Amino acid sequence: MNDTQKVFLEKAQRMVAELEKELIEIVRTECKTYEEANIFLLKIKREMKWSNNYVITDIIREVEFEFEKEKDGLSLK
């Protein structure tokens, strides 16, 4: 892999990470429960699948995974 390719991939990875963070913030702002978050993300994911936007679909999957990890980490008191 040449330097130009490496720079491109690094930039793409940074952009994806930024989009994931932004989507997490949007979900936290728009949703009060994990169930609402799941529904919110599912709706967006369906729209992206219909438009064949696989990059955004993968970002949504990552965000779903992050919320699942967070939810599973909650302890009952």
Sequence and secondary structure as in RCSB ss.txt:
>XXXX:A:sequence
MNDTQKVFLEKAQRMVAELEKELIEIVRTECKTYEEANIFLLKIKREMKWSNNYVITDIIREVEFEFEKEKDGLS
LK
>XXXX:A:secstr
  HHHHHHHHHHHHHHHHHHHHHHHHHHHH SSHHHHHHHHHHHHHHHHHTT HHHHHHHHHHHHHHHHHHHT  
  
